[in-house]
Amino acid sequence: MDKLDLSKKYRSYYSAKNRPELVVIEPSQYISITGKGDPSGKPFADNIAALYSTAYVIKFACKANGQDFVVAKLEGLWWFDENRFAGKTIDTSVEVPRSEWEYRLLIRMPDFVTETDVQTAIETVVDRKGITLAKNVTWYTMHEGTCVQILHVGPFDTEPETLRIIGAFTEANKLSRNGKHHEIYLSDFRKTAPEKLKTILREPVK
């Protein structure tokens, strides 16, 4: 049985250069969970666990039906209340208390996975594994369209430096923000040394 690997099927989605570039991102479907607060805290880790548990139940159900796939990389959309924190942008987000960071964690799903499949998996995770947070997992679709992106290598704490490069590129090309800050975690940050982390930083623009 062939196993679908989305990172190979959609290479351009899961790759970026170490300099800013314009890309066009196709519509995609995900399972998702939202939250607010410090990403180094337990609630954030618990949300990741609930999302991955759901993803693997979907995977094994699909495998049983002859459509196996590799669970895709974790992704995240990040934002904060820009009315409350006037004048702050994503590259100055370190100045916003981490308790005020909001996020949507995502795992991309193959086209053959349906919203019904996801709901069935959520019920399985809650009933059989006792992970009640899975009730907060939802089906999510996104079409970012034109984006500026760059590959960030290193710890998350140094991301603002890379984001300023994106900002300068965006301004030089007379573009403006058109969506939430998007990160794709090419490395497992639970197991990888901070200096070796690889993260795609993506900003929708118009």
Beta strands, then each sheet from edge to edge (+ up, - down):
strand 1: 21-25
strand 2: 28-36
strand 3: 74-79
strand 4: 102-108
strand 5: 138-142
strand 6: 145-153
strand 7: 181-185
strand 8: 198-204
sheet 1: 1+ 6- 8+ 7- 3+ 4- 2+ 5-
end
